[in-house]
């Protein structure tokens, strides 16, 4: 009987502790534009591991695709992280992403990559400057990420 009481108290304590832990945040990235104006807003977002990112398509046809060999691109996400690809999304659709690894995740829109439609997720509490090889991705993407990083760093 005493053992059962101790177990019940322990379970109650664990439940109360888990209730105090903050739930993950849900952050929104809007997917805008249909041609040369295609963009992620914001282009750079900072999250904590476990946060949920909600990608909302405002117009056009887009993807949210990790720079990863699984997607026939160079690795520009943490080595231990899972690759991701939303598949084609159209206006009004949403797609959710949760990242568990700390690090920098670069991603792009498959139909608009050559136009610079790309974004970056920083997972963790520090602003990070990745050491990615920019020669392996389109110049327009490098420009988008560099401009967004400069703007983000000045905030």
C-alpha positions in Angstrom: 0.0 0.0 0.0 2.8 2.4 0.9 4.6 1.6 -2.4 1.4 2.4 -4.3 1.0 5.7 -2.5 4.5 6.7 -3.3 4.0 5.8 -7.0 0.8 7.9 -7.1 2.6 10.8 -5.5 5.4 10.5 -8.0 3.1 10.3 -10.9 1.2 13.4 -9.7 4.5 15.3 -9.3 5.6 14.4 -12.8 2.2 15.5 -14.2 2.4 18.8 -12.4 6.0 19.4 -13.6 5.1 18.6 -17.2 2.1 21.1 -17.0 4.6 23.8 -16.0 6.9 23.2 -18.9 6.2 25.7 -21.7 4.5 24.2 -24.8 6.2 24.7 -28.1 5.5 28.0 -29.9 3.9 28.1 -33.4 5.5 30.6 -35.7 4.2 31.6 -39.1 6.1 32.0 -42.3 4.0 33.3 -45.2 4.7 32.2 -48.7 4.1 35.1 -51.1 4.4 35.9 -54.8 4.0 34.0 -57.9 7.0 34.8 -60.1 10.0 37.0 -59.6 8.4 38.4 -56.4 8.1 34.9 -54.8 9.4 35.0 -51.2 9.1 33.7 -47.7 8.1 36.3 -45.1 10.1 36.4 -42.9 13.0 35.1 -44.9 14.8 34.2 -41.7 13.1 32.9 -38.6 14.6 31.9 -35.2 13.0 29.0 -33.3 13.7 26.8 -30.4 13.9 23.0 -31.0 10.4 21.6 -30.8 8.7 24.8 -32.0 6.2 24.4 -34.8 6.6 26.4 -38.0 3.4 27.0 -39.9 4.0 27.8 -43.6 0.9 29.5 -45.1 0.6 29.9 -48.9 -0.9 33.2 -49.8 -0.7 32.8 -53.6 0.8 30.7 -56.3 2.4 27.2 -56.3 5.3 26.6 -54.0 7.3 24.1 -52.0 9.3 24.3 -48.7 12.3 22.1 -49.5 15.5 21.6 -47.4 18.9 22.0 -49.0 19.8 18.3 -48.6 21.1 15.5 -50.8 17.7 13.7 -50.5 16.4 16.7 -52.5 19.3 16.6 -55.0 20.9 19.7 -53.4 23.9 20.3 -51.2 23.6 19.8 -47.5 22.7 23.2 -45.8 21.0 21.9 -42.7 22.6 20.2 -39.6 24.2 16.8 -40.4 21.9 14.9 -38.1 18.7 16.6 -39.1 16.0 15.1 -41.2 15.5 16.4 -44.7 12.1 17.9 -45.4 10.0 18.7 -48.5 6.4 19.9 -48.3 5.5 18.8 -51.8 3.6 21.2 -54.0 1.4 23.6 -52.1 -1.2 26.0 -53.5 -2.9 29.2 -52.3 -4.7 28.6 -49.0 -2.8 25.5 -48.0 -0.6 25.2 -44.9 2.3 23.0 -44.1 3.8 22.4 -40.6 7.4 21.7 -39.8 9.0 20.9 -36.4 12.8 20.9 -36.0 14.5 19.0 -33.2 18.2 19.7 -34.0 20.0 22.9 -33.1 21.5 24.7 -36.1 20.9 26.5 -39.4 18.5 25.2 -41.9 18.4 26.7 -45.4 15.5 25.8 -47.6 14.0 26.9 -51.0 11.0 26.8 -53.2 11.5 24.3 -56.0 9.6 26.2 -58.8 11.3 29.6 -57.8 14.7 28.6 -56.6 16.6 30.2 -59.5 14.7 33.5 -58.7 16.1 33.5 -55.2 13.1 32.1 -53.4 14.8 30.8 -50.3 14.7 31.1 -46.5 16.6 30.2 -43.4 15.6 28.8 -40.0 17.9 29.3 -37.0 17.1 26.6 -34.4 18.5 27.5 -31.0 19.1 30.6 -29.0 22.2 31.9 -30.7 22.4 33.8 -34.0 24.6 31.6 -36.2 26.6 32.2 -39.3 26.8 28.9 -41.1 29.9 27.9 -43.1 28.0 26.7 -46.1 29.6 26.6 -49.6 27.7 29.2 -51.5 29.2 28.2 -54.9 26.8 25.1 -55.0 23.5 27.1 -55.0 22.1 29.7 -57.4 23.5 33.2 -57.0 20.0 34.6 -56.5 19.6 32.4 -53.4 22.9 33.5 -52.0 21.8 37.1 -52.5 18.5 36.5 -50.8 20.0 34.8 -47.8 22.8 37.4 -47.5 20.4 40.3 -47.6 18.1 38.6 -45.1 20.9 37.7 -42.8 22.2 41.3 -42.8 18.7 42.6 -42.0 18.2 40.0 -39.3 21.6 40.7 -37.7 20.7 44.4 -37.5 17.5 43.8 -35.5 
